[in-house]
Amino acid sequence: MRKKAIASIILAAGYGSRMKNYKGNKTLLPLTVGGDLYKGKNLVISEVIRNLPEGPKAIVVNYRKDEVIAATSSSNIFYYEQPAANGTGGALISALEFFKNLASDYCIITMGDVPLVQRETYEKLVKGLGENHIVVLGFKPLNKAQYGLLDITDGSVKGIIEWRYWREYPIERQNQLTICNSGIYAVEKSALMKYLPTLETMPHYVEKLRDGQRTLIEEYFITDLIQLMADDGLNIGFNMVESANEVMGIDTEEDLITAQKFYREMKKR
């Protein structure tokens, strides 16, 4: 495969509502502790940016957007505001202009709260493009918990099954689904440009707690984008990380403490 420029988009718009004692954007949490758990250096999103391959980068912002922009503005990054908390697919839709203007043929999609993913892992994802239109980063945790699971046939991903569906499957079928979706992808620009407009016509309506009130939220999911591609017969590949620790997201205080520990150990090595 001839070498092509690699773009990256980082999704960093979320509220991080499970971080109960922290009101900032969780991508701005420190991996090296200073005064307390929430103060220090080596910010989560800065580490994500550092680990991505060279190439144009964009960050999708919303919650505490000015703080995210201030913390990352020295990195020559494009910013796109997600107008509402309407899912990972909504984040991509809000950055449609970024994809339209890309000279790069390939793009990495990642999250702003997964700081331990290494550059080599991202690069391996991209190597799967050309033969595949999109490549999913998979992992095997000790507990599948509520992760989406990859439905794989003959080495190709046929879809990603969300927890609310696979939990109703017979145990035998559940046991066959062993690889979890990290939410990190490498994708061909041409496939994104073809299917994002269709994704925009496919909202889900999800009930969530907002300001103490149960509210019906319109959301869009990247997993639906993958299903559209699969239904049209596009090749969807997957790569695996050796350790689930590499793709851990920071959702809670316990996650942050664990990530800080892993980060210290990585730096020592």
C-alpha positions as CSV (number, residue, x, y, z in Angstrom):
1,M,0.0,0.0,0.0
2,R,1.5,3.3,-1.0
3,K,2.0,5.8,1.8
4,K,-0.8,8.4,2.2
5,A,-1.3,11.3,4.5
6,I,-3.4,10.5,7.6
7,A,-5.9,12.9,9.1
8,S,-7.4,12.5,12.6
9,I,-10.5,13.6,14.4
10,I,-10.8,13.6,18.2
11,L,-14.3,13.6,19.8
12,A,-14.2,15.7,22.9
13,A,-17.6,17.3,23.2
14,G,-19.1,15.1,26.0
15,Y,-20.2,16.1,29.5
16,G,-18.4,13.3,31.4
17,S,-21.3,13.1,33.8
18,R,-19.9,10.1,35.6
19,M,-16.9,12.1,36.9
20,K,-19.0,13.2,39.9
21,N,-16.6,15.6,41.7
22,Y,-15.2,17.2,38.5
23,K,-17.0,19.9,36.6
24,G,-14.6,20.5,33.8
25,N,-14.2,18.6,30.5
26,K,-12.7,15.3,31.4
27,T,-10.3,15.4,28.4
28,L,-8.5,18.1,30.4
29,L,-7.7,15.9,33.4
30,P,-4.0,15.3,34.2
31,L,-2.1,12.1,33.7
32,T,0.6,13.4,36.0
33,V,-0.9,14.5,39.3
34,G,0.0,17.9,40.8
35,G,-1.9,19.4,43.7
36,D,-4.7,16.8,43.7
37,L,-6.3,14.2,41.5
38,Y,-7.7,16.8,39.1
39,K,-4.7,19.1,38.9
40,G,-1.4,18.4,37.3
41,K,0.2,18.2,33.8
42,N,0.2,15.9,30.8
43,L,-3.4,16.4,30.0
44,V,-5.4,13.5,28.7
45,I,-6.3,15.2,25.3
46,S,-2.7,16.4,24.9
47,E,-1.5,12.8,25.1
48,V,-4.1,11.7,22.6
49,I,-2.8,14.4,20.2
50,R,0.8,13.4,20.8
51,N,0.2,9.7,20.0
52,L,-1.7,10.3,16.7
53,P,0.2,10.1,13.4
54,E,1.4,13.2,11.8
55,G,-1.3,14.9,9.7
56,P,-4.2,17.3,9.9
57,K,-6.2,17.1,13.0
58,A,-9.6,18.3,14.2
59,I,-11.3,18.3,17.6
60,V,-15.1,18.2,18.0
61,V,-16.0,20.4,21.0
62,N,-19.1,21.5,23.0
63,Y,-18.9,21.2,26.8
64,R,-16.3,23.7,28.2
65,K,-15.2,24.2,24.6
66,D,-13.2,27.4,25.3
67,E,-11.1,25.5,27.9
68,V,-10.5,22.6,25.4
69,I,-9.5,25.1,22.7
70,A,-7.2,27.0,25.0
71,A,-5.4,23.8,26.1
72,T,-4.8,22.5,22.6
73,S,-4.6,25.6,20.4
74,S,-0.8,25.4,20.1
75,S,-1.2,22.1,18.2
76,N,-2.4,23.6,14.8
77,I,-5.8,22.0,15.1
78,F,-9.2,22.6,13.5
79,Y,-12.2,22.9,15.8
80,Y,-15.8,22.0,15.1
81,E,-18.7,22.5,17.5
82,Q,-21.2,19.8,18.0
83,P,-24.3,21.9,18.7
84,A,-26.0,19.3,20.9
85,A,-24.9,16.1,22.8
86,N,-26.3,13.9,20.0
87,G,-23.9,11.0,19.9
88,T,-20.7,10.0,18.2
89,G,-22.3,10.0,14.8
90,G,-23.5,13.5,15.5
91,A,-20.0,14.5,16.3
92,L,-18.8,13.4,12.8
93,I,-21.8,15.1,11.1
94,S,-20.8,18.4,12.8
95,A,-17.3,18.1,11.3
96,L,-18.4,17.4,7.8
97,E,-16.5,20.4,6.5
98,F,-13.3,18.9,7.8
99,F,-13.7,15.8,5.8
100,K,-14.8,17.7,2.7
101,N,-11.6,19.8,2.7
102,L,-9.2,17.0,3.5
103,A,-6.4,16.3,1.1
104,S,-5.8,13.1,3.0
105,D,-7.6,9.9,1.8
106,Y,-7.5,8.3,5.3
107,C,-8.8,9.4,8.6
108,I,-8.5,8.1,12.2
109,I,-11.5,8.6,14.5
110,T,-10.7,8.5,18.2
111,M,-11.9,9.8,21.5
112,G,-10.5,12.6,23.6
113,D,-10.5,10.4,26.8
114,V,-8.4,7.4,25.6
115,P,-4.8,8.7,26.3
116,L,-3.0,5.3,26.4
117,V,-3.5,4.3,22.8
118,Q,-0.1,4.2,21.1
119,R,0.9,5.6,17.8
120,E,1.8,2.1,16.5
121,T,-1.7,1.0,17.2
122,Y,-3.2,3.9,15.2
123,E,-0.8,3.2,12.3
124,K,-1.7,-0.5,12.2
125,L,-5.3,0.5,11.9
126,V,-4.5,2.6,8.9
127,K,-2.5,-0.2,7.3
128,G,-5.7,-2.1,7.0
129,L,-7.2,0.5,4.7
130,G,-7.1,-0.1,1.0
131,E,-8.2,-3.7,1.5
132,N,-10.9,-2.4,3.8
133,H,-13.1,0.8,3.7
134,I,-13.0,1.0,7.5
135,V,-11.1,-0.8,10.2
136,V,-12.3,-1.1,13.8
137,L,-10.0,-1.3,16.8
138,G,-11.1,-4.3,19.0
139,F,-10.2,-5.6,22.4
140,K,-10.9,-8.4,24.8
141,P,-11.6,-7.2,28.4
142,L,-12.1,-9.5,31.4
143,N,-15.7,-8.6,31.4
144,K,-17.7,-7.5,28.3
145,A,-19.8,-5.3,30.6
146,Q,-21.9,-3.0,28.3
147,Y,-19.5,-2.7,25.4
148,G,-20.7,-3.1,21.8
149,L,-19.5,-6.4,20.3
150,L,-18.1,-7.1,16.9
151,D,-20.2,-9.5,14.7
152,I,-17.5,-11.2,12.7
153,T,-17.9,-13.6,9.8
154,D,-14.9,-15.0,7.9
155,G,-12.6,-12.4,9.3
156,S,-14.8,-9.4,8.3
157,V,-17.0,-7.3,10.6
158,K,-20.7,-7.5,9.6
159,G,-21.9,-5.1,12.3
160,I,-21.4,-3.9,15.9
161,I,-24.1,-5.2,18.3
162,E,-24.9,-2.8,21.1
163,W,-25.3,-4.1,24.7
164,R,-29.0,-3.4,24.8
165,Y,-29.5,-5.9,22.0
166,W,-26.8,-8.6,22.7
167,R,-27.8,-8.9,26.3
168,E,-31.1,-10.5,25.1
169,Y,-29.3,-13.1,23.0
170,P,-29.1,-16.7,24.1
171,I,-25.9,-17.4,26.2
172,E,-24.5,-19.6,23.5
173,R,-24.6,-16.7,21.0
174,Q,-23.3,-14.2,23.6
175,N,-20.3,-16.5,24.2
176,Q,-19.5,-16.5,20.4
177,L,-19.2,-12.7,20.5
178,T,-15.9,-12.1,22.2
179,I,-14.4,-8.9,20.7
180,C,-15.5,-5.5,22.0
181,N,-15.6,-2.2,20.1
182,S,-13.1,0.4,21.4
183,G,-14.9,3.2,19.5
184,I,-11.7,3.9,17.6
185,Y,-11.6,3.6,13.8
186,A,-9.6,4.2,10.6
187,V,-11.7,5.0,7.6
188,E,-11.4,6.0,4.0
189,K,-12.5,9.6,3.3
190,S,-14.6,8.5,0.3
191,A,-16.6,6.1,2.5
192,L,-17.3,8.8,5.1
193,M,-18.4,11.3,2.4
194,K,-20.7,8.8,0.9
195,Y,-22.4,7.6,4.1
196,L,-22.4,10.5,6.5
197,P,-25.4,12.3,4.7
198,T,-27.4,9.0,5.0
199,L,-26.5,8.7,8.7
200,E,-27.9,12.2,9.2
201,T,-31.3,10.9,8.3
202,M,-31.1,8.1,10.9
203,P,-31.6,9.5,14.4
204,H,-32.3,7.4,17.5
205,Y,-34.3,8.8,20.3
206,V,-32.8,8.0,23.7
207,E,-34.1,8.9,27.2
208,K,-31.4,10.5,29.3
209,L,-31.1,12.4,32.5
210,R,-30.5,16.2,31.8
211,D,-30.5,18.7,34.7
212,G,-32.4,16.2,36.9
213,Q,-35.1,15.7,34.3
214,R,-35.7,12.7,32.0
215,T,-35.4,14.0,28.5
216,L,-35.7,12.4,25.1
217,I,-32.5,13.0,23.2
218,E,-31.9,12.7,19.5
219,E,-28.6,10.8,18.8
220,Y,-26.6,9.4,15.9
221,F,-24.2,6.5,16.2
222,I,-21.0,5.6,14.3
223,T,-22.1,2.0,14.6
224,D,-25.0,2.8,12.3
225,L,-22.5,4.2,9.8
226,I,-20.6,0.9,9.9
227,Q,-23.9,-1.0,9.4
228,L,-24.7,1.1,6.3
229,M,-21.3,0.1,4.9
230,A,-21.7,-3.5,5.8
231,D,-25.2,-3.7,4.2
232,D,-23.7,-2.3,1.0
233,G,-21.1,-5.1,1.0
234,L,-18.1,-2.9,1.8
235,N,-15.1,-4.5,3.5
236,I,-14.9,-3.8,7.2
237,G,-11.7,-5.0,9.0
238,F,-10.6,-5.1,12.6
239,N,-7.4,-5.0,14.5
240,M,-6.8,-6.0,18.1
241,V,-4.8,-4.4,20.9
242,E,-2.9,-6.9,23.1
243,S,-4.1,-5.3,26.3
244,A,-7.5,-3.8,27.0
245,N,-5.7,-1.3,29.3
246,E,-4.5,0.5,26.1
247,V,-8.0,1.5,25.0
248,M,-9.4,2.3,28.5
249,G,-11.5,5.5,28.5
250,I,-11.6,7.8,31.5
251,D,-15.2,7.9,32.7
252,T,-14.9,7.8,36.5
253,E,-12.5,8.8,39.3
254,E,-11.4,5.2,39.5
255,D,-10.6,5.2,35.8
256,L,-8.5,8.4,36.2
257,I,-6.5,6.9,39.0
258,T,-5.9,3.7,37.0
259,A,-4.9,5.7,33.9
260,Q,-2.5,7.8,35.9
261,K,-0.9,4.6,37.3
262,F,-0.5,3.1,33.8
263,Y,0.9,6.4,32.5
264,R,3.6,6.5,35.2
265,E,4.5,2.9,34.4
266,M,4.7,3.6,30.6
267,K,7.0,6.6,31.3
268,K,9.3,4.5,33.4
269,R,9.7,2.0,30.5
